[in-house]
Amino acid sequence: MVHIQKVQENDYWQIHRLRDYCFPNKYTEARKEDFHYWVQHSTTLGAYDGNKVVGQVLVLPLNITIYNKNYKMGGIAFVASYPEYRQQGIVKKLMIESLNQMKANGQTISVLAPFSVSFYRYFGWELFFEKLNYVIPSDKFPALGKQLDVIKRTSFEWLDEELFQQVKAFYNERASVTNGVMLRDDAWWNRLAKRQQNSHFALYYKDNKVAAYIRYEIVNTTFFIYDFIAEDILAEQAIWRYVTAHAASITEIKGVTANHASFGYYFPEPQFEREVVQDVMVRIVDVQSFMQQYKWGIITRSLYVRLEDSFCPWNEQLFEISSERKITALEEDSIDDNEILALPINLFSAMMVGYLSVQDAVMYAQRSLKQEIIGSWQQALPAGKPVFYEYF
């Protein structure tokens, strides 16, 4: 009989073996070292058949900024089981226990990259960000004039510690005011250094302060942009001038941005290859705690929401959000159904982080709700689409 428990240190080698068997590329050296760090520091759950680990999930201890509020977040990663143990409900048991562990650890929200959207939607996660992958050929490189910009460079290989500290501080400063972004601690920067060790950094300065930076890599004649963080459009243009200064040695630029960002609008030739990708999902684990921390907008009257959540019974309640932002669980029959927004947890999660409008969430749930109530909810929720580029 397979049972679920936290994996002890003397079984970590089994987690490495399972990961290497179930995922495409066997980890070596820096990647293996990085994986071991997260096995040690995550909530690492194993499905045991006797003393053998036959299934696993890691819940990484991360964070996410939702409308200027920083939440403890569980990053679901390395979900796997051996093929001879599949179709036995093992991963289902692992996912349920991961939700219980996140609740106990105060991780009120969770993010993952799905191998199957429908699979994780079943457990309550929902799509919440549209990435835009772009490819700019050399004849479409943005020509933004000549200007003497103040740029400084460093790299993971030849690291200038002072510049790197400036990068980290600027990234977290911008992340703290950008909806959906993870703050990066030293452990996460170490992970990026191990996974993308050939990364370079270019920092743009305005009035002796960092106003933008990119993290990038040049492979053959392709300029890959991994991070592109700018405080305003002038800083953004300065970084593009830096990138296109490589025009003699590169033939294309590849990167990723948010689909809602009107990317390339001001380029002289904005017609180049774009691909929209939806590959991250979000789930609120503890609704009451999440809403207690939430940055509510205008609430002129009490709002009511009833959640459907098969895997987190503590969420299956009727909640009141008062005009004083107090969150209360109510008796089920205490409020008229016409006053209640009723949603499954996946749609509620996508709505609360700003990906779906209230109108869209109600429509996808195939429910009806008075426009007056929809309007009150729209006033109560902040505006702004989420942005999430990290990968577990």
C-alpha positions in Angstrom: 0.0 0.0 0.0 1.5 3.3 -1.1 1.6 6.1 1.5 2.6 9.8 1.4 5.1 11.4 3.7 7.8 14.0 3.8 11.0 12.6 2.4 13.8 12.3 5.0 17.4 13.2 4.2 18.6 9.6 3.9 16.1 9.2 1.0 17.1 12.3 -1.0 19.1 10.1 -3.4 15.8 8.4 -4.4 14.4 11.8 -5.3 17.4 12.4 -7.6 17.0 9.0 -9.2 13.2 9.5 -9.8 13.7 13.0 -11.3 16.4 11.7 -13.6 14.3 8.8 -14.8 11.0 10.8 -15.3 12.3 14.1 -16.9 14.1 14.5 -20.2 17.6 15.5 -19.2 19.7 14.0 -16.5 21.1 16.6 -14.2 24.8 16.9 -13.8 27.2 19.3 -11.9 25.6 22.7 -11.4 22.1 21.7 -12.2 22.3 18.7 -9.9 23.7 20.9 -7.1 20.8 23.3 -7.6 18.2 20.5 -7.6 19.7 19.1 -4.4 19.4 22.5 -2.7 15.7 22.7 -3.4 15.1 19.1 -2.3 16.6 20.1 1.0 14.8 23.4 1.4 11.4 22.6 0.0 8.5 20.6 1.4 9.6 17.4 -0.4 6.8 14.8 -0.5 7.3 11.2 -1.5 4.9 8.4 -2.3 6.4 5.3 -0.6 5.9 1.7 -1.5 7.6 0.2 1.5 11.0 1.9 1.6 11.0 2.8 -2.1 10.0 6.3 -3.2 7.8 5.8 -6.3 6.3 9.3 -6.7 7.2 12.8 -5.6 6.3 16.5 -5.5 8.4 19.5 -4.3 6.7 22.5 -2.8 9.3 25.3 -3.2 9.2 28.1 -0.5 8.7 31.1 -2.7 6.7 34.3 -2.8 4.5 36.4 -5.2 3.5 40.0 -5.2 -0.3 40.6 -5.8 -1.1 44.3 -6.1 1.8 45.4 -3.9 1.2 42.8 -1.2 3.8 40.0 -0.9 2.4 36.5 -0.3 4.1 33.3 0.8 3.7 31.1 -2.3 4.2 27.4 -2.8 5.9 26.6 -6.1 4.8 23.1 -7.3 7.7 21.4 -9.1 9.1 18.0 -10.2 5.8 16.1 -10.0 6.5 12.6 -11.0 5.9 8.9 -10.5 7.4 5.8 -12.0 5.4 4.4 -15.0 4.6 1.1 -13.3 2.9 3.0 -10.5 0.8 5.3 -12.7 -3.0 5.1 -12.9 -3.2 4.3 -9.2 -4.1 7.8 -7.9 -0.6 8.4 -6.5 -0.1 11.9 -7.9 -3.6 12.8 -6.8 -2.6 11.9 -3.2 0.6 13.9 -3.6 -1.3 16.9 -4.8 -3.8 16.8 -2.0 -1.0 16.5 0.6 0.8 19.4 -1.0 -2.3 21.5 -0.5 -2.5 20.5 3.2 1.2 21.2 3.7 0.9 24.7 2.0 -2.0 25.5 4.3 0.0 24.5 7.4 3.0 26.5 6.2 1.0 29.7 5.6 1.6 29.5 1.8 -1.8 31.0 0.8 -1.2 30.8 -2.9 0.5 28.4 -5.3 2.0 28.6 -8.8 3.1 25.8 -11.2 4.0 25.2 -14.8 1.6 22.5 -16.1 2.5 19.5 -18.3 -1.3 19.4 -18.8 -3.7 22.4 -18.1 -6.7 20.1 -17.7 -4.9 17.9 -15.2 -4.0 20.8 -12.8 -7.3 22.6 -13.5 -9.0 19.6 -12.0 -7.0 20.2 -8.7 -8.0 23.9 -8.7 -5.1 25.7 -10.5 -5.9 28.1 -13.4 -4.0 29.9 -16.2 -3.2 33.4 -15.2 -0.5 34.9 -17.5 0.0 35.1 -21.3 3.6 35.2 -22.3 4.6 36.7 -25.6 7.7 35.0 -27.1 9.2 37.2 -29.8 11.9 36.9 -32.5 13.2 40.1 -34.1 15.3 39.6 -37.2 18.2 42.0 -38.0 16.2 44.0 -40.6 13.5 44.8 -37.9 15.9 45.7 -35.1 14.6 48.9 -33.4 16.5 52.0 -34.5 16.0 54.5 -31.7 18.5 57.1 -32.5 22.1 57.8 -31.3 22.7 58.7 -27.7 25.5 58.4 -25.2 23.8 56.1 -22.6 25.6 55.2 -19.4 25.8 51.4 -19.4 27.8 49.1 -17.2 28.2 45.3 -17.7 28.9 42.2 -15.6 28.2 38.5 -15.9 27.8 35.4 -13.7 31.3 34.2 -14.9 33.1 37.5 -14.3 30.9 38.9 -11.5 31.3 42.5 -10.3 29.7 42.1 -6.9 28.8 45.8 -6.6 27.0 45.8 -9.9 25.3 42.5 -9.1 23.9 43.9 -5.8 22.5 46.9 -7.8 20.8 44.4 -10.2 19.2 42.5 -7.3 18.1 45.6 -5.5 16.6 47.1 -8.7 14.9 43.9 -9.6 13.1 43.6 -6.2 12.3 47.3 -6.2 10.4 46.9 -9.5 9.0 43.5 -8.5 7.4 44.9 -5.3 5.2 47.2 -7.4 4.5 44.8 -10.3 1.5 42.5 -10.0 2.3 38.8 -10.1 6.0 39.0 -9.9 8.3 36.9 -7.6 10.8 38.7 -5.3 14.1 37.0 -5.8 16.2 36.1 -2.8 19.8 35.0 -3.0 18.8 31.3 -3.3 16.8 32.1 -6.4 19.7 34.2 -8.0 22.0 31.2 -7.2 19.5 29.0 -9.1 19.6 31.3 -12.1 23.4 31.3 -12.0 23.5 27.5 -12.1 20.8 27.1 -14.7 21.9 30.0 -17.0 25.5 30.4 -16.0 26.5 32.2 -19.3 24.2 35.1 -18.5 25.5 38.7 -18.9 24.0 41.8 -17.3 23.8 45.3 -18.7 22.7 48.1 -16.4 21.5 51.5 -17.6 22.0 54.5 -15.3 20.1 57.7 -15.2 21.2 60.4 -12.7 23.7 57.9 -11.2 21.0 55.4 -10.4 20.0 52.1 -12.1 17.0 52.8 -14.3 17.0 49.5 -16.3 18.9 46.3 -16.8 18.8 43.2 -18.9 20.1 39.7 -18.3 21.0 38.1 -21.6 23.1 35.5 -23.4 24.6 35.4 -26.9 24.5 31.9 -28.5 26.0 31.8 -32.0 24.3 34.8 -33.6 21.2 34.9 -31.4 20.8 37.4 -28.6 18.6 35.8 -25.9 17.0 38.2 -23.4 16.0 36.6 -20.1 15.3 39.6 -17.9 14.3 43.1 -19.2 13.4 45.5 -16.4 13.0 49.2 -17.0 11.4 52.0 -14.9 10.1 54.0 -17.8 10.1 54.1 -21.6 13.2 56.2 -21.9 15.2 53.6 -19.9 13.7 50.9 -22.0 14.8 52.6 -25.2 18.3 53.0 -23.8 18.5 49.2 -23.3 17.3 48.6 -26.8 20.1 50.9 -28.1 22.5 48.7 -26.2 21.1 45.5 -27.6 21.2 46.7 -31.2 24.8 47.9 -30.7 25.5 44.1 -31.2 24.1 44.2 -34.7 27.4 43.4 -36.4 27.6 40.0 -34.6 24.0 38.9 -34.2 21.2 38.1 -36.6 18.2 37.9 -34.3 16.9 38.9 -30.9 14.8 36.4 -28.9 12.9 37.2 -25.7 9.7 37.1 -23.7 7.4 39.7 -22.5 3.7 40.1 -21.4 1.1 39.7 -24.1 -0.8 42.7 -22.7 2.3 45.0 -22.9 1.8 46.3 -26.5 5.3 45.2 -27.1 7.2 46.8 -30.0 4.5 49.5 -30.5 7.0 52.3 -30.8 9.5 50.4 -33.0 10.0 51.8 -36.5 9.3 48.3 -37.8 7.0 46.5 -35.2 5.9 43.6 -37.5 8.0 40.6 -36.4 7.3 37.0 -35.2 5.3 36.7 -32.0 3.9 33.6 -30.2 1.5 33.7 -27.2 2.2 31.0 -24.6 0.1 30.1 -21.6 2.3 28.0 -19.4 1.8 29.0 -15.8 -1.1 28.4 -13.4 -2.2 29.9 -10.1 -4.3 28.6 -7.2 -5.4 30.2 -3.9 -4.7 27.7 -1.2 -6.2 29.5 1.8 -9.0 31.9 0.6 -9.7 33.5 4.0 -6.1 34.3 4.7 -5.5 35.5 1.2 -8.4 37.9 1.3 -7.4 39.2 4.7 -4.1 40.3 3.2 -5.6 41.5 -0.2 -5.3 45.1 -1.3 -9.1 45.8 -1.8 -10.3 48.7 -3.8 -13.6 50.5 -3.2 -16.1 48.5 -1.1 -19.3 50.5 -0.4 -21.4 47.5 0.7 -20.7 44.0 1.9 -19.7 41.5 -0.8 -20.4 37.8 -0.6 -18.6 34.9 -2.3 -19.2 31.1 -2.1 -16.3 28.9 -3.2 -16.4 25.4 -4.6 -13.1 23.6 -3.8 -13.1 19.8 -3.7 -9.5 19.5 -2.5 -9.4 22.3 0.2 -12.5 21.9 2.3 -11.5 24.9 4.4 -12.3 27.1 1.4 -15.8 25.7 0.8 -17.6 28.4 2.7 -19.6 31.5 2.3 -17.5 34.5 2.9 -18.4 38.1 3.6 -16.1 41.0 2.8 -17.4 44.0 4.7 -16.9 47.6 3.8 -14.2 47.7 6.6 -12.3 44.9 4.7 -13.2 42.4 7.4 -13.4 38.8 6.1 -15.9 36.5 7.9 -17.2 33.0 7.2 -21.0 32.9 7.4 -23.7 30.4 7.9 -24.7 29.0 4.5 -28.3 30.1 4.5 -27.8 33.5 6.0 -27.6 35.5 2.7 -29.9 35.5 -0.3 -28.3 33.6 -3.3 -28.9 36.6 -5.5 -26.3 38.6 -3.5 -23.6 35.9 -3.8 -20.8 35.5 -6.3 -20.4 31.7 -6.6 -17.3 30.4 -8.3 -15.0 27.4 -8.4 -11.6 28.0 -6.8 -9.8 28.0 -10.2 -11.8 30.9 -11.7 -11.8 32.8 -8.4 -8.0 32.5 -8.2 -7.6 33.8 -11.8 -10.0 36.7 -11.0 -8.3 37.7 -7.8 -4.9 38.0 -9.3 -6.2 40.2 -12.2 -6.2 37.8 -15.1 -9.9 37.4 -15.5 -12.5 40.1 -15.0 -15.5 39.5 -12.7 -17.7 39.3 -15.8 -15.4 36.7 -17.4 -15.2 34.6 -14.3 -19.0 34.5 -14.0 -19.4 33.7 -17.7 -16.8 30.8 -17.6 -18.5 29.5 -14.5 -21.8 29.5 -16.4 -23.5 31.4 -13.6 -25.8 34.4 -13.5 -25.3 37.4 -11.3 -26.9 40.8 -11.1 -25.0 43.5 -12.9 -25.2 45.6 -9.8 -23.3 42.9 -7.8 -20.8 42.4 -10.7 -20.2 46.2 -10.6 -19.6 46.2 -6.9 -17.0 43.4 -7.3 -15.3 45.2 -10.1 -14.9 48.3 -7.9 -13.5 46.2 -5.1 -10.8 44.5 -7.2 -7.6 46.4 -8.2 -6.7 46.8 -11.9 -3.7 45.3 -13.5 -2.8 42.1 -15.3 -0.3 39.8 -13.6 3.2 39.1 -14.9 5.1 36.0 -14.1 8.3 34.8 -15.9 9.9 32.4 -13.4 10.2 28.7 -14.1 10.4 26.0 -11.5 
